[in-house]
Amino acid sequence: MDREKLFRALGGVQRFLYKALAVVTLAAIISFVYAKSLILILLKTANIQVYYLSFPEAFLASVEIALYGGVFFSLPILIYLIWHEFRSVTPLKPIQGYAFVFFSILLFYLGGLFCYFVVLPSGISFLLGYGTGHIKAMISVQRFVVFSAAMIFAFGITFEVPIILLILNKIGLVKAKNLTKTRRYAILFITVASALITPTPDIYNMMLLAVPTYILFEIGILLMKISEKKSNKFTCNGQEEKDSAGAPTG
């Protein structure tokens, strides 16, 4: 049975990669058409002016924003494809799978929007604050696109913490009690990771990522406890029914 699941999983990986490549490519082509508008959207929240410092840089920036946009806008389809191709080898019921799809999409975009509206403006403003009357920023459009897109994706992925924890719990790799016992190490890891991901060394911007991540970590533990409680209840009920069926009748 395990070998059969492995072959199904490998087939699912192949089908997912083909479909994902097609979807991302199509979304990237559409994003390239609107590349200038997407860059202007990023510049709107940053409230800065950027420059291209070499002849091909503006074109390369358009290509890069198209690639990021291709993944960003096709993410709902990609997440659905993950569930669709691997549902036969996961312990999730159909209703749980669709809930996984919905909340994965929701949390990713919430993280991206939080970064766009809150973190990017404050982070860029902090970094530009080091300039003086004699030191002016001349920001490369290509580096700005990479920096902004990477930050948005980093926050989007970070907001997936509850979903990741719940999936790991469902497949038996992580238990809620283990995470509860190691909470202090989780806090340390979240703090260090937030300091590395955020673009500025100040505590304010670091906490903009660390606090939501820790809250989502605790939500993940709570969801794991609820899931484990339901699983234990189902196991106990099943055992009682088996015992009743096997008991001799008078």
Stockholm file with secondary structure:
# STOCKHOLM 1.0

chainA/1-250         MDREKLFRALGGVQRFLYKALAVVTLAAIISFVYAKSLILILLKTANIQVYYLSFPEAFLASVEIALYGGVFFSLPILIYLIWHEFRSVTPLKPIQGYAFVFFSILLFYLGGLFCYFVVLPSGISFLLGYGTGHIKAMISVQRFVVFSAAMIFAFGITFEVPIILLILNKIGLVKAKNLTKTRRYAILFITVASALITPTPDIYNMMLLAVPTYILFEIGILLMKISEKKSNKFTCNGQEEKDSAGAPTG
#=GR chainA/1-250 SS CHHHHHHHHHHHHHHHHHHHHHHHHHHHHHHHHTHHHHHHHHHHHHTCCEECCSTTHHHHHHHHHHHHHHHHHHHHHHHHHHHHHHGGGSSCCHHHHHHHHHHHHHHHHHHHHHIIIIIHHHHHHHHHTTCCSSCCCCEEHHHHHHHHHHHHHHHHHHTTHHHHHHHHHHTTSCCHHHHHHTHHHHHHHHHHHHHHHSSSCSHHHHHHHHHHHHHHHHHHHHHHHHHHHHHHHHHHHHHHHHHHHHSCCC
#=GC SS_cons         CHHHHHHHHHHHHHHHHHHHHHHHHHHHHHHHHTHHHHHHHHHHHHTCCEECCSTTHHHHHHHHHHHHHHHHHHHHHHHHHHHHHHGGGSSCCHHHHHHHHHHHHHHHHHHHHHIIIIIHHHHHHHHHTTCCSSCCCCEEHHHHHHHHHHHHHHHHHHTTHHHHHHHHHHTTSCCHHHHHHTHHHHHHHHHHHHHHHSSSCSHHHHHHHHHHHHHHHHHHHHHHHHHHHHHHHHHHHHHHHHHHHHSCCC
//
